[in-house]
Amino acid sequence: MKFVVIGIGLFFWVQFSLGQAQENPVTSAQVEEAVKAIVKDEYIRIPKSDFDALIVQQVSEKVNEKFNNLYYIIGAAIGLLTTFSFIQTNRSRTTFEKIIDAKASIAKQEIVEEIETQYDRVVGPRVSEIERGLKREMETVSTEIEANLKQVQKQVDKGEKQMKKTNEYMINGEVQILRKIARDMTYESSDINRTLRVLKDIEKSDNLKDKIPQTVNILSLMYYDQRSYNELNDLISKYENDYTLHANTYINGALTAISDYHSFASVNQREKALEYLDKSLKQTQGYGEALALKVEIFMMDYIRAITEEERNTAHDNAFKVINDILNSASNAPAYEAIRRFASDFKSVYYRKFLDQMYINFKDLVLAMLLRANTQAADKYLEGYHISQITSLVPPPEPRKDQLN
């Protein structure tokens, strides 16, 4: 506002100056005085025409000076008024924009409030009703789906149980086949991998864990027959802590160690063989086959002994084992021991140990043979002759009916 006042004041001052100029016009006397002054200041002897021109020039300069000052004042006033007008225009526009923004904000708030009111009154209840309906529909559909899923799951469970039973039946069949071909020594090398696959399938099954010791025993027999001694030892180490392995599994492990002891006189293998045989006897007390192998180990010790003390120790160890066989209430240990001796006698490498046993314990061996044949007769099994376990006794003469 103050800029407006200042502008008006300048306007009136300019008008006042112009008025003063009009109220005091230049008279002839003033012109004459001016001429005299010019003449006085510029006195010089010159021609009249030149003098007149000089006079006119000086008068014009004085008049122009007056008018130029007036122009400057008017221009400054106009510029100042223009500046004031521009500033005032900007301030007015800013004020106007603020007023427009304020009114727009109020209008916007009123519209939002109106929309919210209409939503709460009309749209909100309708949306809530739709949501409740959708929720009821979803609950109904969910219940139906859950019921259908349960029915499907029952069918799936039933199918899985049937598949498990079928799979278990097939695995059982595989185990029986492998057991037969291993016992009859009619298996092929590829059957080892086949047995390993069956063993893994049994481990995955929930109801066939009791088949693991039997399958391990089958595999141990194949490993021994193939001279896969390291694989056999690893097999026993893997399963013996979690399962009760068969006595024959440890027998097969002992046979691998006895073979190394026989070939290389390895003391470590001797101790390992006796350890396996003790574990076998722990599973089947009085097992004649394990006892027979112990006797053979002690006969190896006897023949290899360097000192008399070592020889006497070996003799005493063998005597104790044979005496345990004879003191058994059952004839089964004697039969199992003789059967083992007869099997090993077929190998020329083991005959000298069996001959030494017969030399050292002839009466005890004959007594053992008698009990073995008694067991064979009771079980309708074929009996043995002493010549089948030692080369020191010739085989019997064939009977006449056998010759015919």
Buried (B, 14 or more C-beta within 10 A) or exposed (E): EEBEEEBEEBBEEBEEBEEEEEEEEEEEEEEEEBEEEBBEEEEEEEEEEEBEEBBEEBBEEEEEEEEEEBEEBEEEBEEBBEEBEEEBEEEEEEEEEEEEEEEEEEEEEEEEEEEEEEEEEEEEEEEEEEEEEEEEEEEEEEEEEEEEEEEEEEEEEEEEEEEBEEBBEEBBEBBEBBBEBBEEEEBEEEBBEBBBEBBEBBEEBEEBEEBBBBBBBBBBBBBBBEEBBEBBBEBBEEBBEEBEBBBBBBBBBBBBBBBBBBEEEBEEBBEBBBBBBEBBBEBBEBBBBBBBBBBBBBBBBBEEBEEEEEBEBBBEBBBEBBEBBBEBEEBBBBBBBBBBBBBBBEEEEBBEBBBBBBEBBBEBBEBBBBBBBBBBEEEEEEBBEBBBBBEBBEEEEEEEEEEE
